Structure formats: structure tokens, C-alpha cells
Amino acid sequence: MKKFKVRYVVFMVILLILILNKGNRVLLENFFSQYKLKKNIKNACRQNDLFKKRIYYLEKEPIYLEKMVRSELDVTAQYEIEYRFNI
């Protein structure tokens, strides 16, 4: 029983030293900021790939260009009737 208490006290002292040490806190802060930056880079890469696909389709597919113009700018073609329903 005494060995258990001694081990527990030693473990708690080591844990407190690691937590209260300024160098370890800085190391943990840097680790978490690096993790956040890596996640931001992954999100930016995904968004970049999406934009590359959109640019490709805008350059190569005229139907896609027409669809984008209609959806984002609310443009209608000449002699086209637009119906709107208020629900």
C-alpha cells in the first residue's frame, strides 16, 4: 500500500513539473498551432482543387458557363419567361 502512495506522489510531482514548466507549455502551444495550420493548409488545398475544376469547366464547357451565369447572376435568356411563386 505504501508503494502505491509513493508511486502516486512521484507521478503527480513529475506531472506537475511537466505542466508548470514554461518550455513544455510553449512546446504544447506550438504543437497545437502547428496542427491548426496544417488543417488550414488542407482546407486551402481542397478549395484550390475545387476552384481549378470550376475554372476548367468554365473554359471548356459552354453549358457550365451558362448554368453558372444563370444561377449566380439570375440572368434569363432573350424571349425566356421567368415564373416566380410566392409560397
PDB file of N, CA, C and O in Angstrom, chain B, residues numbered from 101:
ATOM      1  N   MET B 101       0.818  -1.186   0.000  1.00  0.00           N
ATOM      2  CA  MET B 101       0.000   0.000   0.000  1.00  0.00           C
ATOM      3  C   MET B 101       0.861   1.249   0.000  1.00  0.00           C
ATOM      4  O   MET B 101       0.516   2.252  -0.626  1.00  0.00           O
ATOM      5  N   LYS B 102       1.987   1.187   0.707  1.00  0.00           N
ATOM      6  CA  LYS B 102       2.879   2.334   0.780  1.00  0.00           C
ATOM      7  C   LYS B 102       3.545   2.602  -0.569  1.00  0.00           C
ATOM      8  O   LYS B 102       3.756   3.756  -0.942  1.00  0.00           O
ATOM      9  N   LYS B 103       3.877   1.526  -1.304  1.00  0.00           N
ATOM     10  CA  LYS B 103       4.499   1.692  -2.612  1.00  0.00           C
ATOM     11  C   LYS B 103       3.544   2.393  -3.578  1.00  0.00           C
ATOM     12  O   LYS B 103       3.958   3.208  -4.403  1.00  0.00           O
ATOM     13  N   PHE B 104       2.270   2.061  -3.458  1.00  0.00           N
ATOM     14  CA  PHE B 104       1.274   2.688  -4.321  1.00  0.00           C
ATOM     15  C   PHE B 104       1.210   4.189  -4.064  1.00  0.00           C
ATOM     16  O   PHE B 104       1.146   4.972  -5.012  1.00  0.00           O
ATOM     17  N   LYS B 105       1.226   4.595  -2.822  1.00  0.00           N
ATOM     18  CA  LYS B 105       1.170   6.014  -2.481  1.00  0.00           C
ATOM     19  C   LYS B 105       2.421   6.738  -2.943  1.00  0.00           C
ATOM     20  O   LYS B 105       2.345   7.866  -3.431  1.00  0.00           O
ATOM     21  N   VAL B 106       3.560   6.101  -2.795  1.00  0.00           N
ATOM     22  CA  VAL B 106       4.814   6.716  -3.221  1.00  0.00           C
ATOM     23  C   VAL B 106       4.816   6.886  -4.730  1.00  0.00           C
ATOM     24  O   VAL B 106       5.197   7.942  -5.235  1.00  0.00           O
ATOM     25  N   ARG B 107       4.400   5.874  -5.444  1.00  0.00           N
ATOM     26  CA  ARG B 107       4.345   5.963  -6.905  1.00  0.00           C
ATOM     27  C   ARG B 107       3.366   7.051  -7.341  1.00  0.00           C
ATOM     28  O   ARG B 107       3.637   7.799  -8.280  1.00  0.00           O
ATOM     29  N   TYR B 108       2.235   7.132  -6.659  1.00  0.00           N
ATOM     30  CA  TYR B 108       1.237   8.141  -6.982  1.00  0.00           C
ATOM     31  C   TYR B 108       1.794   9.543  -6.753  1.00  0.00           C
ATOM     32  O   TYR B 108       1.595  10.435  -7.578  1.00  0.00           O
ATOM     33  N   VAL B 109       2.482   9.735  -5.645  1.00  0.00           N
ATOM     34  CA  VAL B 109       3.060  11.045  -5.336  1.00  0.00           C
ATOM     35  C   VAL B 109       4.152  11.392  -6.348  1.00  0.00           C
ATOM     36  O   VAL B 109       4.220  12.529  -6.813  1.00  0.00           O
ATOM     37  N   VAL B 110       4.994  10.438  -6.688  1.00  0.00           N
ATOM     38  CA  VAL B 110       6.061  10.681  -7.660  1.00  0.00           C
ATOM     39  C   VAL B 110       5.459  11.012  -9.021  1.00  0.00           C
ATOM     40  O   VAL B 110       5.927  11.922  -9.705  1.00  0.00           O
ATOM     41  N   PHE B 111       4.438  10.285  -9.407  1.00  0.00           N
ATOM     42  CA  PHE B 111       3.765  10.555 -10.674  1.00  0.00           C
ATOM     43  C   PHE B 111       3.162  11.959 -10.689  1.00  0.00           C
ATOM     44  O   PHE B 111       3.288  12.673 -11.684  1.00  0.00           O
ATOM     45  N   MET B 112       2.527  12.351  -9.628  1.00  0.00           N
ATOM     46  CA  MET B 112       1.914  13.682  -9.551  1.00  0.00           C
ATOM     47  C   MET B 112       2.974  14.780  -9.589  1.00  0.00           C
ATOM     48  O   MET B 112       2.768  15.809 -10.233  1.00  0.00           O
ATOM     49  N   VAL B 113       4.092  14.582  -8.918  1.00  0.00           N
ATOM     50  CA  VAL B 113       5.174  15.579  -8.924  1.00  0.00           C
ATOM     51  C   VAL B 113       5.732  15.730 -10.338  1.00  0.00           C
ATOM     52  O   VAL B 113       5.932  16.850 -10.808  1.00  0.00           O
ATOM     53  N   ILE B 114       5.981  14.620 -11.011  1.00  0.00           N
ATOM     54  CA  ILE B 114       6.506  14.675 -12.381  1.00  0.00           C
ATOM     55  C   ILE B 114       5.496  15.345 -13.302  1.00  0.00           C
ATOM     56  O   ILE B 114       5.872  16.146 -14.157  1.00  0.00           O
ATOM     57  N   LEU B 115       4.225  15.026 -13.136  1.00  0.00           N
ATOM     58  CA  LEU B 115       3.187  15.627 -13.955  1.00  0.00           C
ATOM     59  C   LEU B 115       3.115  17.144 -13.724  1.00  0.00           C
ATOM     60  O   LEU B 115       2.987  17.910 -14.679  1.00  0.00           O
ATOM     61  N   LEU B 116       3.194  17.563 -12.499  1.00  0.00           N
ATOM     62  CA  LEU B 116       3.175  18.995 -12.204  1.00  0.00           C
ATOM     63  C   LEU B 116       4.396  19.706 -12.766  1.00  0.00           C
ATOM     64  O   LEU B 116       4.292  20.825 -13.269  1.00  0.00           O
ATOM     65  N   ILE B 117       5.539  19.066 -12.682  1.00  0.00           N
ATOM     66  CA  ILE B 117       6.757  19.668 -13.239  1.00  0.00           C
ATOM     67  C   ILE B 117       6.607  19.850 -14.747  1.00  0.00           C
ATOM     68  O   ILE B 117       6.989  20.884 -15.294  1.00  0.00           O
ATOM     69  N   LEU B 118       6.045  18.831 -15.422  1.00  0.00           N
ATOM     70  CA  LEU B 118       5.863  18.919 -16.868  1.00  0.00           C
ATOM     71  C   LEU B 118       4.842  19.989 -17.242  1.00  0.00           C
ATOM     72  O   LEU B 118       5.023  20.712 -18.222  1.00  0.00           O
ATOM     73  N   ILE B 119       3.770  20.087 -16.458  1.00  0.00           N
ATOM     74  CA  ILE B 119       2.726  21.058 -16.777  1.00  0.00           C
ATOM     75  C   ILE B 119       3.170  22.481 -16.457  1.00  0.00           C
ATOM     76  O   ILE B 119       2.914  23.399 -17.236  1.00  0.00           O
ATOM     77  N   LEU B 120       3.822  22.669 -15.339  1.00  0.00           N
ATOM     78  CA  LEU B 120       4.188  24.015 -14.908  1.00  0.00           C
ATOM     79  C   LEU B 120       5.459  24.544 -15.563  1.00  0.00           C
ATOM     80  O   LEU B 120       5.768  25.729 -15.440  1.00  0.00           O
ATOM     81  N   ASN B 121       6.189  23.692 -16.248  1.00  0.00           N
ATOM     82  CA  ASN B 121       7.408  24.116 -16.913  1.00  0.00           C
ATOM     83  C   ASN B 121       7.050  24.973 -18.123  1.00  0.00           C
ATOM     84  O   ASN B 121       6.268  24.548 -18.974  1.00  0.00           O
ATOM     85  N   LYS B 122       7.615  26.177 -18.206  1.00  0.00           N
ATOM     86  CA  LYS B 122       7.283  27.101 -19.287  1.00  0.00           C
ATOM     87  C   LYS B 122       7.670  26.543 -20.657  1.00  0.00           C
ATOM     88  O   LYS B 122       6.936  26.723 -21.629  1.00  0.00           O
ATOM     89  N   GLY B 123       8.792  25.882 -20.738  1.00  0.00           N
ATOM     90  CA  GLY B 123       9.238  25.306 -22.008  1.00  0.00           C
ATOM     91  C   GLY B 123       8.266  24.273 -22.539  1.00  0.00           C
ATOM     92  O   GLY B 123       8.013  24.223 -23.743  1.00  0.00           O
ATOM     93  N   ASN B 124       7.721  23.451 -21.665  1.00  0.00           N
ATOM     94  CA  ASN B 124       6.750  22.437 -22.091  1.00  0.00           C
ATOM     95  C   ASN B 124       5.436  23.081 -22.521  1.00  0.00           C
ATOM     96  O   ASN B 124       4.798  22.627 -23.470  1.00  0.00           O
ATOM     97  N   ARG B 125       5.035  24.141 -21.819  1.00  0.00           N
ATOM     98  CA  ARG B 125       3.814  24.835 -22.229  1.00  0.00           C
ATOM     99  C   ARG B 125       3.982  25.446 -23.615  1.00  0.00           C
ATOM    100  O   ARG B 125       3.081  25.367 -24.450  1.00  0.00           O
ATOM    101  N   VAL B 126       5.134  26.051 -23.854  1.00  0.00           N
ATOM    102  CA  VAL B 126       5.402  26.633 -25.172  1.00  0.00           C
ATOM    103  C   VAL B 126       5.425  25.546 -26.238  1.00  0.00           C
ATOM    104  O   VAL B 126       4.924  25.737 -27.346  1.00  0.00           O
ATOM    105  N   LEU B 127       6.006  24.415 -25.897  1.00  0.00           N
ATOM    106  CA  LEU B 127       6.053  23.293 -26.831  1.00  0.00           C
ATOM    107  C   LEU B 127       4.645  22.814 -27.184  1.00  0.00           C
ATOM    108  O   LEU B 127       4.354  22.552 -28.352  1.00  0.00           O
ATOM    109  N   LEU B 128       3.776  22.700 -26.191  1.00  0.00           N
ATOM    110  CA  LEU B 128       2.399  22.288 -26.447  1.00  0.00           C
ATOM    111  C   LEU B 128       1.651  23.339 -27.269  1.00  0.00           C
ATOM    112  O   LEU B 128       0.903  22.991 -28.182  1.00  0.00           O
ATOM    113  N   GLU B 129       1.844  24.600 -26.958  1.00  0.00           N
ATOM    114  CA  GLU B 129       1.195  25.658 -27.735  1.00  0.00           C
ATOM    115  C   GLU B 129       1.638  25.608 -29.196  1.00  0.00           C
ATOM    116  O   GLU B 129       0.822  25.751 -30.106  1.00  0.00           O
ATOM    117  N   ASN B 130       2.930  25.404 -29.411  1.00  0.00           N
ATOM    118  CA  ASN B 130       3.444  25.306 -30.777  1.00  0.00           C
ATOM    119  C   ASN B 130       2.890  24.077 -31.492  1.00  0.00           C
ATOM    120  O   ASN B 130       2.587  24.128 -32.684  1.00  0.00           O
ATOM    121  N   PHE B 131       2.761  22.981 -30.760  1.00  0.00           N
ATOM    122  CA  PHE B 131       2.204  21.766 -31.350  1.00  0.00           C
ATOM    123  C   PHE B 131       0.776  22.003 -31.819  1.00  0.00           C
ATOM    124  O   PHE B 131       0.420  21.621 -32.933  1.00  0.00           O
ATOM    125  N   PHE B 132      -0.049  22.633 -30.975  1.00  0.00           N
ATOM    126  CA  PHE B 132      -1.441  22.865 -31.335  1.00  0.00           C
ATOM    127  C   PHE B 132      -1.569  23.907 -32.446  1.00  0.00           C
ATOM    128  O   PHE B 132      -2.443  23.788 -33.304  1.00  0.00           O
ATOM    129  N   SER B 133      -0.718  24.913 -32.439  1.00  0.00           N
ATOM    130  CA  SER B 133      -0.776  25.893 -33.528  1.00  0.00           C
ATOM    131  C   SER B 133      -0.330  25.257 -34.846  1.00  0.00           C
ATOM    132  O   SER B 133      -0.880  25.577 -35.900  1.00  0.00           O
ATOM    133  N   GLN B 134       0.656  24.364 -34.801  1.00  0.00           N
ATOM    134  CA  GLN B 134       1.083  23.653 -35.999  1.00  0.00           C
ATOM    135  C   GLN B 134      -0.046  22.763 -36.521  1.00  0.00           C
ATOM    136  O   GLN B 134      -0.267  22.682 -37.729  1.00  0.00           O
ATOM    137  N   TYR B 135      -0.756  22.099 -35.612  1.00  0.00           N
ATOM    138  CA  TYR B 135      -1.881  21.260 -36.010  1.00  0.00           C
ATOM    139  C   TYR B 135      -2.951  22.098 -36.695  1.00  0.00           C
ATOM    140  O   TYR B 135      -3.502  21.689 -37.717  1.00  0.00           O
ATOM    141  N   LYS B 136      -3.247  23.274 -36.136  1.00  0.00           N
ATOM    142  CA  LYS B 136      -4.262  24.147 -36.720  1.00  0.00           C
ATOM    143  C   LYS B 136      -3.825  24.645 -38.098  1.00  0.00           C
ATOM    144  O   LYS B 136      -4.636  24.717 -39.021  1.00  0.00           O
ATOM    145  N   LEU B 137      -2.549  24.987 -38.234  1.00  0.00           N
ATOM    146  CA  LEU B 137      -2.043  25.457 -39.526  1.00  0.00           C
ATOM    147  C   LEU B 137      -2.088  24.358 -40.586  1.00  0.00           C
ATOM    148  O   LEU B 137      -2.419  24.622 -41.742  1.00  0.00           O
ATOM    149  N   LYS B 138      -1.758  23.131 -40.195  1.00  0.00           N
ATOM    150  CA  LYS B 138      -1.831  22.017 -41.145  1.00  0.00           C
ATOM    151  C   LYS B 138      -3.262  21.787 -41.605  1.00  0.00           C
ATOM    152  O   LYS B 138      -3.504  21.488 -42.775  1.00  0.00           O
ATOM    153  N   LYS B 139      -4.215  21.928 -40.681  1.00  0.00           N
ATOM    154  CA  LYS B 139      -5.614  21.771 -41.049  1.00  0.00           C
ATOM    155  C   LYS B 139      -6.041  22.880 -42.006  1.00  0.00           C
ATOM    156  O   LYS B 139      -6.782  22.627 -42.956  1.00  0.00           O
ATOM    157  N   ASN B 140      -5.582  24.099 -41.766  1.00  0.00           N
ATOM    158  CA  ASN B 140      -5.894  25.209 -42.672  1.00  0.00           C
ATOM    159  C   ASN B 140      -5.294  24.981 -44.054  1.00  0.00           C
ATOM    160  O   ASN B 140      -5.918  25.314 -45.061  1.00  0.00           O
ATOM    161  N   ILE B 141      -4.092  24.417 -44.110  1.00  0.00           N
ATOM    162  CA  ILE B 141      -3.454  24.125 -45.401  1.00  0.00           C
ATOM    163  C   ILE B 141      -4.253  23.077 -46.161  1.00  0.00           C
ATOM    164  O   ILE B 141      -4.445  23.205 -47.370  1.00  0.00           O
ATOM    165  N   LYS B 142      -4.726  22.030 -45.462  1.00  0.00           N
ATOM    166  CA  LYS B 142      -5.530  21.001 -46.122  1.00  0.00           C
ATOM    167  C   LYS B 142      -6.814  21.594 -46.684  1.00  0.00           C
ATOM    168  O   LYS B 142      -7.206  21.284 -47.809  1.00  0.00           O
ATOM    169  N   ASN B 143      -7.472  22.452 -45.896  1.00  0.00           N
ATOM    170  CA  ASN B 143      -8.706  23.079 -46.372  1.00  0.00           C
ATOM    171  C   ASN B 143      -8.429  23.975 -47.575  1.00  0.00           C
ATOM    172  O   ASN B 143      -9.216  23.995 -48.521  1.00  0.00           O
ATOM    173  N   ALA B 144      -7.328  24.713 -47.553  1.00  0.00           N
ATOM    174  CA  ALA B 144      -6.979  25.580 -48.673  1.00  0.00           C
ATOM    175  C   ALA B 144      -6.675  24.750 -49.925  1.00  0.00           C
ATOM    176  O   ALA B 144      -7.034  25.154 -51.031  1.00  0.00           O
ATOM    177  N   CYS B 145      -6.025  23.611 -49.765  1.00  0.00           N
ATOM    178  CA  CYS B 145      -5.734  22.737 -50.915  1.00  0.00           C
ATOM    179  C   CYS B 145      -7.017  22.182 -51.517  1.00  0.00           C
ATOM    180  O   CYS B 145      -7.152  22.117 -52.739  1.00  0.00           O
ATOM    181  N   ARG B 146      -7.969  21.777 -50.659  1.00  0.00           N
ATOM    182  CA  ARG B 146      -9.253  21.283 -51.173  1.00  0.00           C
ATOM    183  C   ARG B 146      -9.989  22.374 -51.936  1.00  0.00           C
ATOM    184  O   ARG B 146     -10.535  22.140 -53.014  1.00  0.00           O
ATOM    185  N   GLN B 147      -9.992  23.572 -51.357  1.00  0.00           N
ATOM    186  CA  GLN B 147     -10.664  24.681 -52.019  1.00  0.00           C
ATOM    187  C   GLN B 147      -9.967  25.036 -53.330  1.00  0.00           C
ATOM    188  O   GLN B 147     -10.628  25.370 -54.313  1.00  0.00           O
ATOM    189  N   ASN B 148      -8.650  24.966 -53.351  1.00  0.00           N
ATOM    190  CA  ASN B 148      -7.891  25.231 -54.571  1.00  0.00           C
ATOM    191  C   ASN B 148      -8.243  24.217 -55.657  1.00  0.00           C
ATOM    192  O   ASN B 148      -8.420  24.583 -56.819  1.00  0.00           O
ATOM    193  N   ASP B 149      -8.344  22.946 -55.278  1.00  0.00           N
ATOM    194  CA  ASP B 149      -8.730  21.919 -56.254  1.00  0.00           C
ATOM    195  C   ASP B 149     -10.137  22.178 -56.803  1.00  0.00           C
ATOM    196  O   ASP B 149     -10.380  22.005 -57.997  1.00  0.00           O
ATOM    197  N   LEU B 150     -11.044  22.586 -55.945  1.00  0.00           N
ATOM    198  CA  LEU B 150     -12.395  22.899 -56.393  1.00  0.00           C
ATOM    199  C   LEU B 150     -12.390  24.063 -57.379  1.00  0.00           C
ATOM    200  O   LEU B 150     -13.082  24.023 -58.396  1.00  0.00           O
ATOM    201  N   PHE B 151     -11.610  25.095 -57.077  1.00  0.00           N
ATOM    202  CA  PHE B 151     -11.527  26.237 -57.982  1.00  0.00           C
ATOM    203  C   PHE B 151     -10.881  25.859 -59.313  1.00  0.00           C
ATOM    204  O   PHE B 151     -11.275  26.370 -60.362  1.00  0.00           O
ATOM    205  N   LYS B 152      -9.897  24.970 -59.276  1.00  0.00           N
ATOM    206  CA  LYS B 152      -9.273  24.509 -60.516  1.00  0.00           C
ATOM    207  C   LYS B 152     -10.291  23.784 -61.394  1.00  0.00           C
ATOM    208  O   LYS B 152     -10.320  23.980 -62.609  1.00  0.00           O
ATOM    209  N   LYS B 153     -11.132  22.940 -60.772  1.00  0.00           N
ATOM    210  CA  LYS B 153     -12.169  22.245 -61.535  1.00  0.00           C
ATOM    211  C   LYS B 153     -13.155  23.233 -62.134  1.00  0.00           C
ATOM    212  O   LYS B 153     -13.542  23.105 -63.295  1.00  0.00           O
ATOM    213  N   ARG B 154     -13.563  24.221 -61.340  1.00  0.00           N
ATOM    214  CA  ARG B 154     -14.517  25.203 -61.850  1.00  0.00           C
ATOM    215  C   ARG B 154     -13.918  25.990 -63.008  1.00  0.00           C
ATOM    216  O   ARG B 154     -14.604  26.244 -63.998  1.00  0.00           O
ATOM    217  N   ILE B 155     -12.660  26.377 -62.901  1.00  0.00           N
ATOM    218  CA  ILE B 155     -12.006  27.107 -63.987  1.00  0.00           C
ATOM    219  C   ILE B 155     -11.932  26.250 -65.237  1.00  0.00           C
ATOM    220  O   ILE B 155     -12.187  26.735 -66.340  1.00  0.00           O
ATOM    221  N   TYR B 156     -11.585  24.977 -65.074  1.00  0.00           N
ATOM    222  CA  TYR B 156     -11.509  24.072 -66.219  1.00  0.00           C
ATOM    223  C   TYR B 156     -12.859  23.993 -66.921  1.00  0.00           C
ATOM    224  O   TYR B 156     -12.940  24.138 -68.141  1.00  0.00           O
ATOM    225  N   TYR B 157     -13.926  23.762 -66.142  1.00  0.00           N
ATOM    226  CA  TYR B 157     -15.250  23.644 -66.749  1.00  0.00           C
ATOM    227  C   TYR B 157     -15.708  24.964 -67.357  1.00  0.00           C
ATOM    228  O   TYR B 157     -16.370  24.963 -68.395  1.00  0.00           O
ATOM    229  N   LEU B 158     -15.371  26.082 -66.736  1.00  0.00           N
ATOM    230  CA  LEU B 158     -15.753  27.376 -67.303  1.00  0.00           C
ATOM    231  C   LEU B 158     -15.053  27.621 -68.633  1.00  0.00           C
ATOM    232  O   LEU B 158     -15.631  28.233 -69.531  1.00  0.00           O
ATOM    233  N   GLU B 159     -13.820  27.153 -68.770  1.00  0.00           N
ATOM    234  CA  GLU B 159     -13.084  27.344 -70.024  1.00  0.00           C
ATOM    235  C   GLU B 159     -13.503  26.347 -71.105  1.00  0.00           C
ATOM    236  O   GLU B 159     -13.527  26.697 -72.285  1.00  0.00           O
ATOM    237  N   LYS B 160     -13.829  25.126 -70.727  1.00  0.00           N
ATOM    238  CA  LYS B 160     -14.058  24.065 -71.710  1.00  0.00           C
ATOM    239  C   LYS B 160     -15.529  23.786 -72.016  1.00  0.00           C
ATOM    240  O   LYS B 160     -15.850  23.355 -73.123  1.00  0.00           O
ATOM    241  N   GLU B 161     -16.417  24.019 -71.068  1.00  0.00           N
ATOM    242  CA  GLU B 161     -17.819  23.642 -71.240  1.00  0.00           C
ATOM    243  C   GLU B 161     -18.711  24.881 -71.279  1.00  0.00           C
ATOM    244  O   GLU B 161     -18.917  25.519 -70.246  1.00  0.00           O
ATOM    245  N   PRO B 162     -19.245  25.234 -72.449  1.00  0.00           N
ATOM    246  CA  PRO B 162     -20.115  26.422 -72.524  1.00  0.00           C
ATOM    247  C   PRO B 162     -21.422  26.253 -71.751  1.00  0.00           C
ATOM    248  O   PRO B 162     -21.982  27.235 -71.265  1.00  0.00           O
ATOM    249  N   ILE B 163     -21.904  25.037 -71.634  1.00  0.00           N
ATOM    250  CA  ILE B 163     -23.137  24.789 -70.879  1.00  0.00           C
ATOM    251  C   ILE B 163     -22.926  25.107 -69.402  1.00  0.00           C
ATOM    252  O   ILE B 163     -23.811  25.661 -68.749  1.00  0.00           O
ATOM    253  N   TYR B 164     -21.759  24.757 -68.882  1.00  0.00           N
ATOM    254  CA  TYR B 164     -21.453  25.043 -67.485  1.00  0.00           C
ATOM    255  C   TYR B 164     -21.377  26.552 -67.255  1.00  0.00           C
ATOM    256  O   TYR B 164     -21.845  27.051 -66.232  1.00  0.00           O
ATOM    257  N   LEU B 165     -20.795  27.267 -68.198  1.00  0.00           N
ATOM    258  CA  LEU B 165     -20.711  28.723 -68.092  1.00  0.00           C
ATOM    259  C   LEU B 165     -22.111  29.333 -68.063  1.00  0.00           C
ATOM    260  O   LEU B 165     -22.397  30.212 -67.249  1.00  0.00           O
ATOM    261  N   GLU B 166     -22.973  28.863 -68.951  1.00  0.00           N
ATOM    262  CA  GLU B 166     -24.341  29.375 -68.981  1.00  0.00           C
ATOM    263  C   GLU B 166     -25.068  29.075 -67.666  1.00  0.00           C
ATOM    264  O   GLU B 166     -25.790  29.920 -67.137  1.00  0.00           O
ATOM    265  N   LYS B 167     -24.870  27.879 -67.158  1.00  0.00           N
ATOM    266  CA  LYS B 167     -25.501  27.486 -65.894  1.00  0.00           C
ATOM    267  C   LYS B 167     -25.025  28.370 -64.746  1.00  0.00           C
ATOM    268  O   LYS B 167     -25.831  28.796 -63.918  1.00  0.00           O
ATOM    269  N   MET B 168     -23.728  28.649 -64.691  1.00  0.00           N
ATOM    270  CA  MET B 168     -23.182  29.493 -63.623  1.00  0.00           C
ATOM    271  C   MET B 168     -23.716  30.917 -63.715  1.00  0.00           C
ATOM    272  O   MET B 168     -24.060  31.517 -62.697  1.00  0.00           O
ATOM    273  N   VAL B 169     -23.788  31.460 -64.924  1.00  0.00           N
ATOM    274  CA  VAL B 169     -24.298  32.816 -65.105  1.00  0.00           C
ATOM    275  C   VAL B 169     -25.758  32.886 -64.678  1.00  0.00           C
ATOM    276  O   VAL B 169     -26.166  33.829 -64.000  1.00  0.00           O
ATOM    277  N   ARG B 170     -26.536  31.896 -65.071  1.00  0.00           N
ATOM    278  CA  ARG B 170     -27.953  31.890 -64.713  1.00  0.00           C
ATOM    279  C   ARG B 170     -28.148  31.773 -63.206  1.00  0.00           C
ATOM    280  O   ARG B 170     -28.993  32.464 -62.636  1.00  0.00           O
ATOM    281  N   SER B 171     -27.387  30.916 -62.563  1.00  0.00           N
ATOM    282  CA  SER B 171     -27.607  30.679 -61.131  1.00  0.00           C
ATOM    283  C   SER B 171     -27.059  31.814 -60.260  1.00  0.00           C
ATOM    284  O   SER B 171     -27.699  32.195 -59.279  1.00  0.00           O
ATOM    285  N   GLU B 172     -25.909  32.350 -60.595  1.00  0.00           N
ATOM    286  CA  GLU B 172     -25.289  33.357 -59.727  1.00  0.00           C
ATOM    287  C   GLU B 172     -25.747  34.775 -60.029  1.00  0.00           C
ATOM    288  O   GLU B 172     -25.784  35.611 -59.127  1.00  0.00           O
ATOM    289  N   LEU B 173     -26.097  35.063 -61.275  1.00  0.00           N
ATOM    290  CA  LEU B 173     -26.479  36.428 -61.639  1.00  0.00           C
ATOM    291  C   LEU B 173     -27.970  36.576 -61.917  1.00  0.00           C
ATOM    292  O   LEU B 173     -28.435  37.680 -62.201  1.00  0.00           O
ATOM    293  N   ASP B 174     -28.725  35.490 -61.840  1.00  0.00           N
ATOM    294  CA  ASP B 174     -30.166  35.495 -62.113  1.00  0.00           C
ATOM    295  C   ASP B 174     -30.481  36.100 -63.485  1.00  0.00           C
ATOM    296  O   ASP B 174     -31.332  36.980 -63.615  1.00  0.00           O
ATOM    297  N   VAL B 175     -29.782  35.611 -64.489  1.00  0.00           N
ATOM    298  CA  VAL B 175     -29.949  36.101 -65.850  1.00  0.00           C
ATOM    299  C   VAL B 175     -30.887  35.159 -66.595  1.00  0.00           C
ATOM    300  O   VAL B 175     -30.823  33.941 -66.429  1.00  0.00           O
ATOM    301  N   THR B 176     -31.757  35.739 -67.416  1.00  0.00           N
ATOM    302  CA  THR B 176     -32.616  34.929 -68.279  1.00  0.00           C
ATOM    303  C   THR B 176     -32.260  35.218 -69.731  1.00  0.00           C
ATOM    304  O   THR B 176     -31.791  36.305 -70.067  1.00  0.00           O
ATOM    305  N   ALA B 177     -32.489  34.231 -70.578  1.00  0.00           N
ATOM    306  CA  ALA B 177     -32.202  34.398 -71.998  1.00  0.00           C
ATOM    307  C   ALA B 177     -33.300  35.237 -72.655  1.00  0.00           C
ATOM    308  O   ALA B 177     -34.377  35.421 -72.088  1.00  0.00           O
ATOM    309  N   GLN B 178     -33.016  35.733 -73.838  1.00  0.00           N
ATOM    310  CA  GLN B 178     -33.984  36.533 -74.562  1.00  0.00           C
ATOM    311  C   GLN B 178     -35.192  35.656 -74.917  1.00  0.00           C
ATOM    312  O   GLN B 178     -35.027  34.499 -75.305  1.00  0.00           O
ATOM    313  N   TYR B 179     -36.379  36.196 -74.786  1.00  0.00           N
ATOM    314  CA  TYR B 179     -37.642  35.529 -75.045  1.00  0.00           C
ATOM    315  C   TYR B 179     -37.924  34.392 -74.059  1.00  0.00           C
ATOM    316  O   TYR B 179     -38.729  33.505 -74.343  1.00  0.00           O
ATOM    317  N   GLU B 180     -37.283  34.420 -72.947  1.00  0.00           N
ATOM    318  CA  GLU B 180     -37.498  33.393 -71.936  1.00  0.00           C
ATOM    319  C   GLU B 180     -38.395  33.979 -70.849  1.00  0.00           C
ATOM    320  O   GLU B 180     -38.208  35.126 -70.441  1.00  0.00           O
ATOM    321  N   ILE B 181     -39.352  33.209 -70.388  1.00  0.00           N
ATOM    322  CA  ILE B 181     -40.279  33.676 -69.362  1.00  0.00           C
ATOM    323  C   ILE B 181     -39.870  33.089 -68.021  1.00  0.00           C
ATOM    324  O   ILE B 181     -39.621  31.890 -67.895  1.00  0.00           O
ATOM    325  N   GLU B 182     -39.808  33.950 -67.038  1.00  0.00           N
ATOM    326  CA  GLU B 182     -39.424  33.505 -65.704  1.00  0.00           C
ATOM    327  C   GLU B 182     -40.658  33.504 -64.818  1.00  0.00           C
ATOM    328  O   GLU B 182     -41.366  34.506 -64.711  1.00  0.00           O
ATOM    329  N   TYR B 183     -40.901  32.375 -64.192  1.00  0.00           N
ATOM    330  CA  TYR B 183     -42.039  32.247 -63.289  1.00  0.00           C
ATOM    331  C   TYR B 183     -41.541  32.257 -61.863  1.00  0.00           C
ATOM    332  O   TYR B 183     -40.588  31.555 -61.525  1.00  0.00           O
ATOM    333  N   ARG B 184     -42.192  33.062 -61.016  1.00  0.00           N
ATOM    334  CA  ARG B 184     -41.851  33.094 -59.592  1.00  0.00           C
ATOM    335  C   ARG B 184     -43.136  32.859 -58.802  1.00  0.00           C
ATOM    336  O   ARG B 184     -44.177  33.446 -59.094  1.00  0.00           O
ATOM    337  N   PHE B 185     -43.045  32.012 -57.823  1.00  0.00           N
ATOM    338  CA  PHE B 185     -44.194  31.691 -56.996  1.00  0.00           C
ATOM    339  C   PHE B 185     -43.918  32.114 -55.566  1.00  0.00           C
ATOM    340  O   PHE B 185     -42.872  31.790 -55.004  1.00  0.00           O
ATOM    341  N   ASN B 186     -44.855  32.833 -54.984  1.00  0.00           N
ATOM    342  CA  ASN B 186     -44.753  33.216 -53.561  1.00  0.00           C
ATOM    343  C   ASN B 186     -45.526  32.206 -52.744  1.00  0.00           C
ATOM    344  O   ASN B 186     -46.742  32.072 -52.881  1.00  0.00           O
ATOM    345  N   ILE B 187     -44.823  31.515 -51.914  1.00  0.00           N
ATOM    346  CA  ILE B 187     -45.477  30.471 -51.092  1.00  0.00           C
ATOM    347  C   ILE B 187     -45.445  30.903 -49.648  1.00  0.00           C
ATOM    348  O   ILE B 187     -45.936  30.184 -48.777  1.00  0.00           O
TER     349      ILE B 187
END
